[in-house]
């Protein structure tokens, strides 16, 4: 345990190691650590921003869904209204058409009835004439009695 | 014990002697010594002390430079790989150490921006930790290997080859580091306060300018006490720790019962010593930071 030149040697070695550390070890590692710190901070900020944006998007989505529901309700109620209208219209149409058909049918029936009556009159006149002819024989001239017969027929 | 032929006292002395290289002395007449002009390793404690100041403890220098180089290699390779990406393995460890040092320095150094303090603190902490860590290697392992190796390679007498593997048990190493810190303290005191300001600080505190001589004595003692306490605290702790290891090791030769008891003691002391070696490295680092911080402070 003597104090000797090792003291100076140790001082020099220490100084050299400190200088080396100061120049080649500390700066690059600290720089890397700072960069990483910054990167992590940026990442956290980005995550925060992302979460915020997600919240906004969710709100917007809710709004869109709400609007869509409103619109759908509107459309449904409109459609129901329109349906009712159509049904009413159809009913009216049907009634009018029914009446028209009925009227035309009645008119036709009347027409038919008149025609049938006319025909019947003619036939009855014929039959009466024939009957009278048979009863009276040849005494009745067809031509001479046509007026009489027609009168008869019209009276039936 | 290393051998049957040496006593416990010799064994302990052998373990406490550094491998000193310097100029050998010869006794020209009884009690009077003169340099013999021959360079070589001291083969005894007496020879080592006769070599005077201009000799060097080769084991201390070799171990400390080896450990320092190991540390620099490790951190340099970490620095090369350093990136803002995800760190892995040893990279992670290096960054953890550096982050710890950075936090500690930020906590105790307030002298503004200084690019030296943090790397200095890192070097001190890791280097001293590694040097102290050598204490946990079994006391006989490397000294005996070196002694036998020297005997085989150079034909040296193994009993006169010394090798202390813990540089921080050599006061030269710890005081050398403390002196470097002292130089830095003086440099920054001069730089920040100017030579006049620094001299004023020594002369006009703490009792004002009318008690200048007393101030000068007090402040000079305070100033000088810093590096000495710094160096001697580390030396004292490590020296005492190593001494306990050596004393435990002497018990191994004393039979099976005492030997196994010594084994238990050694494990216990080693576990406790892990705390001490880390704590001493940390204390040296923090005190250096604080001293340099004080050198940066302007007193009014």
Boltz contact constraints between the chains, C-beta under 6 A:
constraints:
  - contact:
      token1: [A, 2]
      token2: [B, 49]
      max_distance: 6.0
  - contact:
      token1: [A, 4]
      token2: [B, 53]
      max_distance: 6.0
  - contact:
      token1: [A, 4]
      token2: [B, 55]
      max_distance: 6.0
  - contact:
      token1: [A, 5]
      token2: [B, 54]
      max_distance: 6.0
  - contact:
      token1: [A, 5]
      token2: [B, 56]
      max_distance: 6.0
  - contact:
      token1: [A, 6]
      token2: [B, 56]
      max_distance: 6.0
  - contact:
      token1: [A, 6]
      token2: [B, 57]
      max_distance: 6.0
  - contact:
      token1: [A, 6]
      token2: [B, 60]
      max_distance: 6.0
  - contact:
      token1: [A, 6]
      token2: [B, 172]
      max_distance: 6.0
  - contact:
      token1: [A, 7]
      token2: [B, 172]
      max_distance: 6.0
  - contact:
      token1: [A, 7]
      token2: [B, 175]
      max_distance: 6.0
  - contact:
      token1: [A, 7]
      token2: [B, 176]
      max_distance: 6.0
  - contact:
      token1: [A, 9]
      token2: [B, 61]
      max_distance: 6.0
  - contact:
      token1: [A, 10]
      token2: [B, 173]
      max_distance: 6.0
  - contact:
      token1: [A, 10]
      token2: [B, 176]
      max_distance: 6.0
  - contact:
      token1: [A, 11]
      token2: [B, 176]
      max_distance: 6.0
  - contact:
      token1: [A, 11]
      token2: [B, 179]
      max_distance: 6.0
  - contact:
      token1: [A, 11]
      token2: [B, 180]
      max_distance: 6.0
  - contact:
      token1: [A, 13]
      token2: [B, 65]
      max_distance: 6.0
  - contact:
      token1: [A, 14]
      token2: [B, 177]
      max_distance: 6.0
  - contact:
      token1: [A, 14]
      token2: [B, 180]
      max_distance: 6.0
  - contact:
      token1: [A, 15]
      token2: [B, 180]
      max_distance: 6.0
  - contact:
      token1: [A, 17]
      token2: [B, 68]
      max_distance: 6.0
  - contact:
      token1: [A, 17]
      token2: [B, 123]
      max_distance: 6.0
  - contact:
      token1: [A, 18]
      token2: [B, 120]
      max_distance: 6.0
  - contact:
      token1: [A, 18]
      token2: [B, 123]
      max_distance: 6.0
  - contact:
      token1: [A, 20]
      token2: [B, 72]
      max_distance: 6.0
  - contact:
      token1: [A, 21]
      token2: [B, 119]
      max_distance: 6.0
  - contact:
      token1: [A, 21]
      token2: [B, 122]
      max_distance: 6.0
  - contact:
      token1: [A, 21]
      token2: [B, 123]
      max_distance: 6.0
  - contact:
      token1: [A, 22]
      token2: [B, 119]
      max_distance: 6.0
  - contact:
      token1: [A, 24]
      token2: [B, 76]
      max_distance: 6.0
  - contact:
      token1: [A, 25]
      token2: [B, 75]
      max_distance: 6.0
  - contact:
      token1: [A, 25]
      token2: [B, 76]
      max_distance: 6.0
  - contact:
      token1: [A, 25]
      token2: [B, 79]
      max_distance: 6.0
  - contact:
      token1: [A, 26]
      token2: [B, 119]
      max_distance: 6.0
  - contact:
      token1: [A, 28]
      token2: [B, 79]
      max_distance: 6.0
  - contact:
      token1: [A, 28]
      token2: [B, 82]
      max_distance: 6.0
  - contact:
      token1: [A, 29]
      token2: [B, 79]
      max_distance: 6.0
  - contact:
      token1: [A, 29]
      token2: [B, 82]
      max_distance: 6.0
  - contact:
      token1: [A, 29]
      token2: [B, 98]
      max_distance: 6.0
  - contact:
      token1: [A, 32]
      token2: [B, 82]
      max_distance: 6.0
  - contact:
      token1: [A, 32]
      token2: [B, 83]
      max_distance: 6.0
  - contact:
      token1: [A, 32]
      token2: [B, 84]
      max_distance: 6.0
  - contact:
      token1: [A, 35]
      token2: [B, 84]
      max_distance: 6.0
  - contact:
      token1: [A, 36]
      token2: [B, 84]
      max_distance: 6.0
  - contact:
      token1: [A, 39]
      token2: [B, 84]
      max_distance: 6.0
